[in-house]
Amino acid sequence: MLAPRGGKVSLAQDGYITLTDIKPREGKVHNPERTKSHIVPKEGNGDRTRLALLESGAWQFFSDAYTKELPDPKGTPQGIIVSTLSLEPFVARGDVQLADRLLEFTRGLEHLQTLLEYQPIYLVVPNVKSELIRSIKERVRGYAWIKLVAIPVQYPYDDSNLLARHIGLKKADGPIWSARTEGVLAVDRALTAGRPCLTRLISIGGPGAKDAVHLKAIAGYPIKKIVDDYAKGDVRVINGGILAGAEHKSLGLEAECRGLTLLPEQTEREFLSFVRPGYDRKSYSASFLSSLRGKFAERLTTSMRGEGRPCVACHYCADICPAGLSPFLLHKYLYADMIEQVEKARVDLCVECGLCSYVCPSKIELAGEFIKAKELIEQEKEEIRIEQARKAALEEAQKLAKQEKEAAK
């Protein structure tokens, strides 16, 4: 655990570890001047601050804007992208977390600024007029190191990868740290209150939920308990939103979870669903009768309503892709096992938003294919790097052996 406390630990019959009679932990305000025996004295306040973020668990809220991996806390970023938006359906919104915590949020930004030299913090806000946005702008006015970036309230424009490209930060120029509202609040909790960041504010929503709620829970909290309390009927638990989320398969709540979407399991078979005119379902194309209707509530379940089919090159996926890719073309390359062509077509630019899979009339899991393709390409590159390093080491050893042999003569 990040911050062990006194208490009782028991192993229940269902396999869960239960903590009871937990003693309260006294928080201590972060003091960057505090000396630690394992810190080199020449290290500055910024290094001690980064260590405090690691110790408290606040660093887990940060990621690299392009790779989405946990960044090196000792590195120097081009800047920090802080997004106050969370646009994916059924995920905790940034304004919910900011509503009564603007002071804590501002303090967190000030703490982040101490980790930088001249690099800015890009504060991303929605391009709308509201009292909350006005309050945010008022609080950061006068901070020269904060640059406001206004974006439309449209998914997935809050993605850190897209934001970095929009701002003009290039991957080749170095790491770019990114965080959301909860990350900045975690920094304030760790450095101002001196408390560990063990809990997360997650959303519980979706058509399978009794009510849409926000829940503060610790990592590892039993998923079964959440389902029993908030689900109606038999549901499938999705880790994240409905578009980019994946089925939650672990027993406990994952540390990186931002929300859980509950989808009703389809228990009744729909007779000849694929030949129906689609009056009761939405579609990206205008081929369904629902295009003649106004807004209506669609029944969202785990049912595919038909089977997966071959790509028909409708180009809907290319129309909707925020990264400007041609997903249908990437799919054809992957189907033909043309990995080099997939790499040249820049599959690395995919932000994994899931929109291509959502609009595909053939129900092809395009986003999943591209995630696996990127992993395969990186694996092949790593194997090539290892082989090149091995050959270089072998050549160097042979060169030294030859020199030693000549010197012996």
Number of C-alpha atoms within 10 A of each C-alpha: 6 11 12 9 12 12 11 11 12 11 10 9 7 6 9 14 14 11 12 11 10 12 11 9 12 8 14 12 12 19 14 16 10 8 11 9 6 6 12 10 9 7 9 12 15 18 18 20 23 19 16 21 24 16 15 21 20 25 23 18 21 23 22 21 25 23 15 15 12 15 20 14 17 11 12 16 21 19 22 25 27 27 24 23 23 22 18 21 17 24 24 26 21 17 16 14 17 18 9 11 12 16 13 18 24 17 18 22 20 19 18 18 19 13 20 17 12 10 15 17 24 20 21 20 22 18 12 12 8 9 8 14 16 11 12 17 13 10 14 17 12 9 10 9 17 20 15 15 17 12 16 12 15 12 16 23 20 23 20 26 22 19 23 21 14 12 11 9 18 13 16 6 9 13 22 25 27 28 21 21 21 24 23 26 24 27 31 26 24 27 25 18 14 19 22 22 23 16 16 22 17 23 22 27 25 24 19 24 21 15 13 15 13 17 15 10 16 17 15 15 18 17 18 13 12 17 20 11 11 17 25 16 13 15 19 20 25 20 23 26 23 22 20 20 20 15 14 18 13 11 14 17 24 18 16 13 17 21 25 30 29 30 24 22 16 15 10 7 9 11 9 9 12 12 9 12 12 15 13 14 15 20 15 14 12 10 12 17 15 17 16 10 11 6 9 10 8 11 10 15 18 13 15 11 16 13 10 13 11 10 16 10 14 13 16 20 25 18 14 17 19 18 18 12 18 19 26 21 18 24 20 15 17 17 11 9 11 13 17 11 14 21 16 10 16 14 20 19 16 20 22 21 21 20 20 26 22 21 19 24 19 16 18 20 15 20 22 14 16 21 15 11 19 19 12 13 17 13 12 12 12 12 12 12 12 12 12 12 12 12 12 12 12 12 12 12 12 12 12 12 12 12 11 11 10 9 8 7 5
